């Protein structure tokens, strides 16, 4: 990255052959995959396993799949921040930490809402 360029200038820089823009979209795609895993885990937990005769296996496999998506979500973010740091695009680590904390806050809200809905629907309350 040449001196004086900001994030958006570097993002649209044709000299790198679109690698930076591809990295951004790759990470967005990875976030969607994490969300799909979390949604799949909730679905399997709620409806049970459809691959075996014992539907209750979904009570184990559903949370496992959900947790895999939940763990991969922050890992993807850390990899992206390190990529930006390696390319010398993200100069302010305080901003990176704030961005990470903000994203994790939203994840906790979404996960908490999903968990609340599942638990109360499963026990028949609220």
mmCIF file of the C-alpha atoms, coordinates in Angstrom:
data_MODEL
# 
_entry.id   MODEL 
# 
loop_
_atom_site.group_PDB 
_atom_site.id 
_atom_site.type_symbol 
_atom_site.label_atom_id 
_atom_site.label_alt_id 
_atom_site.label_comp_id 
_atom_site.label_asym_id 
_atom_site.label_entity_id 
_atom_site.label_seq_id 
_atom_site.pdbx_PDB_ins_code 
_atom_site.Cartn_x 
_atom_site.Cartn_y 
_atom_site.Cartn_z 
_atom_site.occupancy 
_atom_site.B_iso_or_equiv 
_atom_site.pdbx_formal_charge 
_atom_site.auth_seq_id 
_atom_site.auth_comp_id 
_atom_site.auth_asym_id 
_atom_site.auth_atom_id 
_atom_site.pdbx_PDB_model_num 
ATOM 1   C CA . UNK A 1 1   ? 0.000   0.000   0.000  1.00 0.00 ? 1   UNK A CA 1 
ATOM 2   C CA . UNK A 1 2   ? 1.413   3.365   -0.918 1.00 0.00 ? 2   UNK A CA 1 
ATOM 3   C CA . UNK A 1 3   ? 1.609   6.175   1.592  1.00 0.00 ? 3   UNK A CA 1 
ATOM 4   C CA . UNK A 1 4   ? -1.380  8.461   1.989  1.00 0.00 ? 4   UNK A CA 1 
ATOM 5   C CA . UNK A 1 5   ? -4.009  6.039   0.742  1.00 0.00 ? 5   UNK A CA 1 
ATOM 6   C CA . UNK A 1 6   ? -6.957  5.234   2.922  1.00 0.00 ? 6   UNK A CA 1 
ATOM 7   C CA . UNK A 1 7   ? -8.999  2.079   3.234  1.00 0.00 ? 7   UNK A CA 1 
ATOM 8   C CA . UNK A 1 8   ? -11.452 2.874   0.435  1.00 0.00 ? 8   UNK A CA 1 
ATOM 9   C CA . UNK A 1 9   ? -8.740  4.029   -1.945 1.00 0.00 ? 9   UNK A CA 1 
ATOM 10  C CA . UNK A 1 10  ? -6.864  0.789   -1.319 1.00 0.00 ? 10  UNK A CA 1 
ATOM 11  C CA . UNK A 1 11  ? -10.062 -1.234  -1.644 1.00 0.00 ? 11  UNK A CA 1 
ATOM 12  C CA . UNK A 1 12  ? -10.655 0.038   -5.157 1.00 0.00 ? 12  UNK A CA 1 
ATOM 13  C CA . UNK A 1 13  ? -6.990  0.121   -6.211 1.00 0.00 ? 13  UNK A CA 1 
ATOM 14  C CA . UNK A 1 14  ? -6.714  -1.606  -9.603 1.00 0.00 ? 14  UNK A CA 1 
ATOM 15  C CA . UNK A 1 15  ? -2.971  -2.247  -9.104 1.00 0.00 ? 15  UNK A CA 1 
ATOM 16  C CA . UNK A 1 16  ? -3.573  -5.237  -6.805 1.00 0.00 ? 16  UNK A CA 1 
ATOM 17  C CA . UNK A 1 17  ? -5.864  -6.955  -9.302 1.00 0.00 ? 17  UNK A CA 1 
ATOM 18  C CA . UNK A 1 18  ? -8.909  -6.747  -7.037 1.00 0.00 ? 18  UNK A CA 1 
ATOM 19  C CA . UNK A 1 19  ? -7.383  -8.885  -4.270 1.00 0.00 ? 19  UNK A CA 1 
ATOM 20  C CA . UNK A 1 20  ? -8.436  -6.507  -1.515 1.00 0.00 ? 20  UNK A CA 1 
ATOM 21  C CA . UNK A 1 21  ? -12.025 -6.313  -2.748 1.00 0.00 ? 21  UNK A CA 1 
ATOM 22  C CA . UNK A 1 22  ? -12.101 -10.104 -3.099 1.00 0.00 ? 22  UNK A CA 1 
ATOM 23  C CA . UNK A 1 23  ? -10.890 -10.467 0.500  1.00 0.00 ? 23  UNK A CA 1 
ATOM 24  C CA . UNK A 1 24  ? -13.702 -8.224  1.740  1.00 0.00 ? 24  UNK A CA 1 
ATOM 25  C CA . UNK A 1 25  ? -16.357 -10.206 -0.127 1.00 0.00 ? 25  UNK A CA 1 
ATOM 26  C CA . UNK A 1 26  ? -14.799 -13.516 0.971  1.00 0.00 ? 26  UNK A CA 1 
ATOM 27  C CA . UNK A 1 27  ? -15.170 -12.499 4.590  1.00 0.00 ? 27  UNK A CA 1 
ATOM 28  C CA . UNK A 1 28  ? -18.743 -11.318 4.056  1.00 0.00 ? 28  UNK A CA 1 
ATOM 29  C CA . UNK A 1 29  ? -19.507 -14.693 2.494  1.00 0.00 ? 29  UNK A CA 1 
ATOM 30  C CA . UNK A 1 30  ? -17.893 -16.418 5.473  1.00 0.00 ? 30  UNK A CA 1 
ATOM 31  C CA . UNK A 1 31  ? -20.137 -14.429 7.855  1.00 0.00 ? 31  UNK A CA 1 
ATOM 32  C CA . UNK A 1 32  ? -23.173 -15.626 5.926  1.00 0.00 ? 32  UNK A CA 1 
ATOM 33  C CA . UNK A 1 33  ? -21.929 -19.220 6.166  1.00 0.00 ? 33  UNK A CA 1 
ATOM 34  C CA . UNK A 1 34  ? -21.525 -18.830 9.930  1.00 0.00 ? 34  UNK A CA 1 
ATOM 35  C CA . UNK A 1 35  ? -25.080 -17.501 10.126 1.00 0.00 ? 35  UNK A CA 1 
ATOM 36  C CA . UNK A 1 36  ? -26.315 -20.427 8.035  1.00 0.00 ? 36  UNK A CA 1 
ATOM 37  C CA . UNK A 1 37  ? -24.575 -22.877 10.377 1.00 0.00 ? 37  UNK A CA 1 
ATOM 38  C CA . UNK A 1 38  ? -26.125 -21.203 13.410 1.00 0.00 ? 38  UNK A CA 1 
ATOM 39  C CA . UNK A 1 39  ? -29.567 -21.250 11.761 1.00 0.00 ? 39  UNK A CA 1 
ATOM 40  C CA . UNK A 1 40  ? -29.131 -24.889 10.764 1.00 0.00 ? 40  UNK A CA 1 
ATOM 41  C CA . UNK A 1 41  ? -28.152 -25.776 14.311 1.00 0.00 ? 41  UNK A CA 1 
ATOM 42  C CA . UNK A 1 42  ? -31.280 -24.083 15.665 1.00 0.00 ? 42  UNK A CA 1 
ATOM 43  C CA . UNK A 1 43  ? -33.453 -25.848 13.077 1.00 0.00 ? 43  UNK A CA 1 
ATOM 44  C CA . UNK A 1 44  ? -32.001 -29.271 13.884 1.00 0.00 ? 44  UNK A CA 1 
ATOM 45  C CA . UNK A 1 45  ? -32.360 -28.654 17.611 1.00 0.00 ? 45  UNK A CA 1 
ATOM 46  C CA . UNK A 1 46  ? -35.963 -27.574 17.188 1.00 0.00 ? 46  UNK A CA 1 
ATOM 47  C CA . UNK A 1 47  ? -37.107 -30.249 14.723 1.00 0.00 ? 47  UNK A CA 1 
ATOM 48  C CA . UNK A 1 48  ? -34.806 -33.146 15.598 1.00 0.00 ? 48  UNK A CA 1 
ATOM 49  C CA . UNK A 1 49  ? -32.577 -35.222 13.381 1.00 0.00 ? 49  UNK A CA 1 
ATOM 50  C CA . UNK A 1 50  ? -34.146 -36.372 10.141 1.00 0.00 ? 50  UNK A CA 1 
ATOM 51  C CA . UNK A 1 51  ? -31.237 -38.597 9.105  1.00 0.00 ? 51  UNK A CA 1 
ATOM 52  C CA . UNK A 1 52  ? -31.648 -41.233 11.826 1.00 0.00 ? 52  UNK A CA 1 
ATOM 53  C CA . UNK A 1 53  ? -34.461 -43.112 13.482 1.00 0.00 ? 53  UNK A CA 1 
ATOM 54  C CA . UNK A 1 54  ? -33.664 -41.368 16.765 1.00 0.00 ? 54  UNK A CA 1 
ATOM 55  C CA . UNK A 1 55  ? -34.847 -37.784 16.360 1.00 0.00 ? 55  UNK A CA 1 
ATOM 56  C CA . UNK A 1 56  ? -33.455 -36.768 19.756 1.00 0.00 ? 56  UNK A CA 1 
ATOM 57  C CA . UNK A 1 57  ? -29.931 -36.883 18.313 1.00 0.00 ? 57  UNK A CA 1 
ATOM 58  C CA . UNK A 1 58  ? -30.803 -33.430 17.008 1.00 0.00 ? 58  UNK A CA 1 
ATOM 59  C CA . UNK A 1 59  ? -30.712 -32.179 20.592 1.00 0.00 ? 59  UNK A CA 1 
ATOM 60  C CA . UNK A 1 60  ? -26.963 -32.873 20.548 1.00 0.00 ? 60  UNK A CA 1 
ATOM 61  C CA . UNK A 1 61  ? -26.026 -32.231 16.921 1.00 0.00 ? 61  UNK A CA 1 
ATOM 62  C CA . UNK A 1 62  ? -28.042 -29.013 16.669 1.00 0.00 ? 62  UNK A CA 1 
ATOM 63  C CA . UNK A 1 63  ? -26.175 -27.179 19.441 1.00 0.00 ? 63  UNK A CA 1 
ATOM 64  C CA . UNK A 1 64  ? -22.842 -28.543 18.165 1.00 0.00 ? 64  UNK A CA 1 
ATOM 65  C CA . UNK A 1 65  ? -23.486 -27.145 14.682 1.00 0.00 ? 65  UNK A CA 1 
ATOM 66  C CA . UNK A 1 66  ? -24.701 -23.891 16.224 1.00 0.00 ? 66  UNK A CA 1 
ATOM 67  C CA . UNK A 1 67  ? -21.537 -23.598 18.339 1.00 0.00 ? 67  UNK A CA 1 
ATOM 68  C CA . UNK A 1 68  ? -19.311 -24.290 15.327 1.00 0.00 ? 68  UNK A CA 1 
ATOM 69  C CA . UNK A 1 69  ? -20.924 -21.347 13.512 1.00 0.00 ? 69  UNK A CA 1 
ATOM 70  C CA . UNK A 1 70  ? -20.692 -19.205 16.630 1.00 0.00 ? 70  UNK A CA 1 
ATOM 71  C CA . UNK A 1 71  ? -16.979 -19.964 17.068 1.00 0.00 ? 71  UNK A CA 1 
ATOM 72  C CA . UNK A 1 72  ? -16.134 -19.445 13.401 1.00 0.00 ? 72  UNK A CA 1 
ATOM 73  C CA . UNK A 1 73  ? -17.806 -16.016 13.405 1.00 0.00 ? 73  UNK A CA 1 
ATOM 74  C CA . UNK A 1 74  ? -15.206 -14.233 15.592 1.00 0.00 ? 74  UNK A CA 1 
ATOM 75  C CA . UNK A 1 75  ? -12.377 -16.307 14.081 1.00 0.00 ? 75  UNK A CA 1 
ATOM 76  C CA . UNK A 1 76  ? -13.311 -14.970 10.652 1.00 0.00 ? 76  UNK A CA 1 
ATOM 77  C CA . UNK A 1 77  ? -13.305 -11.439 12.017 1.00 0.00 ? 77  UNK A CA 1 
ATOM 78  C CA . UNK A 1 78  ? -9.867  -11.854 13.617 1.00 0.00 ? 78  UNK A CA 1 
ATOM 79  C CA . UNK A 1 79  ? -8.450  -13.245 10.362 1.00 0.00 ? 79  UNK A CA 1 
ATOM 80  C CA . UNK A 1 80  ? -9.848  -10.258 8.465  1.00 0.00 ? 80  UNK A CA 1 
ATOM 81  C CA . UNK A 1 81  ? -8.411  -7.749  10.963 1.00 0.00 ? 81  UNK A CA 1 
ATOM 82  C CA . UNK A 1 82  ? -5.022  -9.464  10.724 1.00 0.00 ? 82  UNK A CA 1 
ATOM 83  C CA . UNK A 1 83  ? -5.235  -9.326  6.928  1.00 0.00 ? 83  UNK A CA 1 
ATOM 84  C CA . UNK A 1 84  ? -5.933  -5.600  7.072  1.00 0.00 ? 84  UNK A CA 1 
ATOM 85  C CA . UNK A 1 85  ? -3.087  -5.142  9.547  1.00 0.00 ? 85  UNK A CA 1 
ATOM 86  C CA . UNK A 1 86  ? -0.708  -7.123  7.332  1.00 0.00 ? 86  UNK A CA 1 
ATOM 87  C CA . UNK A 1 87  ? -1.594  -4.944  4.360  1.00 0.00 ? 87  UNK A CA 1 
ATOM 88  C CA . UNK A 1 88  ? -1.020  -1.885  6.588  1.00 0.00 ? 88  UNK A CA 1 
ATOM 89  C CA . UNK A 1 89  ? -4.554  -0.685  5.932  1.00 0.00 ? 89  UNK A CA 1 
ATOM 90  C CA . UNK A 1 90  ? -5.828  -0.843  9.482  1.00 0.00 ? 90  UNK A CA 1 
ATOM 91  C CA . UNK A 1 91  ? -3.577  1.622   11.273 1.00 0.00 ? 91  UNK A CA 1 
ATOM 92  C CA . UNK A 1 92  ? -5.637  2.133   14.399 1.00 0.00 ? 92  UNK A CA 1 
ATOM 93  C CA . UNK A 1 93  ? -5.770  -0.935  16.642 1.00 0.00 ? 93  UNK A CA 1 
ATOM 94  C CA . UNK A 1 94  ? -8.167  0.828   19.017 1.00 0.00 ? 94  UNK A CA 1 
ATOM 95  C CA . UNK A 1 95  ? -10.630 1.122   16.132 1.00 0.00 ? 95  UNK A CA 1 
ATOM 96  C CA . UNK A 1 96  ? -10.138 -2.584  15.330 1.00 0.00 ? 96  UNK A CA 1 
ATOM 97  C CA . UNK A 1 97  ? -10.800 -3.552  18.950 1.00 0.00 ? 97  UNK A CA 1 
ATOM 98  C CA . UNK A 1 98  ? -13.886 -1.320  19.052 1.00 0.00 ? 98  UNK A CA 1 
ATOM 99  C CA . UNK A 1 99  ? -15.177 -2.828  15.800 1.00 0.00 ? 99  UNK A CA 1 
ATOM 100 C CA . UNK A 1 100 ? -14.608 -6.344  17.153 1.00 0.00 ? 100 UNK A CA 1 
ATOM 101 C CA . UNK A 1 101 ? -16.389 -5.525  20.428 1.00 0.00 ? 101 UNK A CA 1 
ATOM 102 C CA . UNK A 1 102 ? -19.312 -3.978  18.544 1.00 0.00 ? 102 UNK A CA 1 
ATOM 103 C CA . UNK A 1 103 ? -19.711 -7.010  16.278 1.00 0.00 ? 103 UNK A CA 1 
ATOM 104 C CA . UNK A 1 104 ? -19.514 -9.409  19.225 1.00 0.00 ? 104 UNK A CA 1 
ATOM 105 C CA . UNK A 1 105 ? -22.143 -7.338  21.047 1.00 0.00 ? 105 UNK A CA 1 
ATOM 106 C CA . UNK A 1 106 ? -24.506 -7.773  18.092 1.00 0.00 ? 106 UNK A CA 1 
ATOM 107 C CA . UNK A 1 107 ? -23.725 -11.504 17.963 1.00 0.00 ? 107 UNK A CA 1 
ATOM 108 C CA . UNK A 1 108 ? -24.571 -11.829 21.669 1.00 0.00 ? 108 UNK A CA 1 
ATOM 109 C CA . UNK A 1 109 ? -27.872 -9.999  21.128 1.00 0.00 ? 109 UNK A CA 1 
ATOM 110 C CA . UNK A 1 110 ? -28.828 -12.218 18.174 1.00 0.00 ? 110 UNK A CA 1 
ATOM 111 C CA . UNK A 1 111 ? -27.731 -15.427 19.894 1.00 0.00 ? 111 UNK A CA 1 
ATOM 112 C CA . UNK A 1 112 ? -29.492 -14.412 23.094 1.00 0.00 ? 112 UNK A CA 1 
ATOM 113 C CA . UNK A 1 113 ? -32.692 -13.692 21.208 1.00 0.00 ? 113 UNK A CA 1 
ATOM 114 C CA . UNK A 1 114 ? -32.551 -17.020 19.364 1.00 0.00 ? 114 UNK A CA 1 
ATOM 115 C CA . UNK A 1 115 ? -31.744 -18.922 22.557 1.00 0.00 ? 115 UNK A CA 1 
ATOM 116 C CA . UNK A 1 116 ? -34.554 -17.179 24.449 1.00 0.00 ? 116 UNK A CA 1 
ATOM 117 C CA . UNK A 1 117 ? -37.057 -17.997 21.709 1.00 0.00 ? 117 UNK A CA 1 
ATOM 118 C CA . UNK A 1 118 ? -35.984 -21.636 21.490 1.00 0.00 ? 118 UNK A CA 1 
ATOM 119 C CA . UNK A 1 119 ? -35.928 -22.286 25.225 1.00 0.00 ? 119 UNK A CA 1 
ATOM 120 C CA . UNK A 1 120 ? -39.281 -20.677 25.957 1.00 0.00 ? 120 UNK A CA 1 
ATOM 121 C CA . UNK A 1 121 ? -40.907 -22.324 22.967 1.00 0.00 ? 121 UNK A CA 1 
ATOM 122 C CA . UNK A 1 122 ? -39.471 -25.701 24.043 1.00 0.00 ? 122 UNK A CA 1 
ATOM 123 C CA . UNK A 1 123 ? -40.771 -25.390 27.615 1.00 0.00 ? 123 UNK A CA 1 
ATOM 124 C CA . UNK A 1 124 ? -44.033 -23.792 26.507 1.00 0.00 ? 124 UNK A CA 1 
ATOM 125 C CA . UNK A 1 125 ? -43.643 -20.456 28.254 1.00 0.00 ? 125 UNK A CA 1 
ATOM 126 C CA . UNK A 1 126 ? -43.939 -16.892 27.026 1.00 0.00 ? 126 UNK A CA 1 
# 
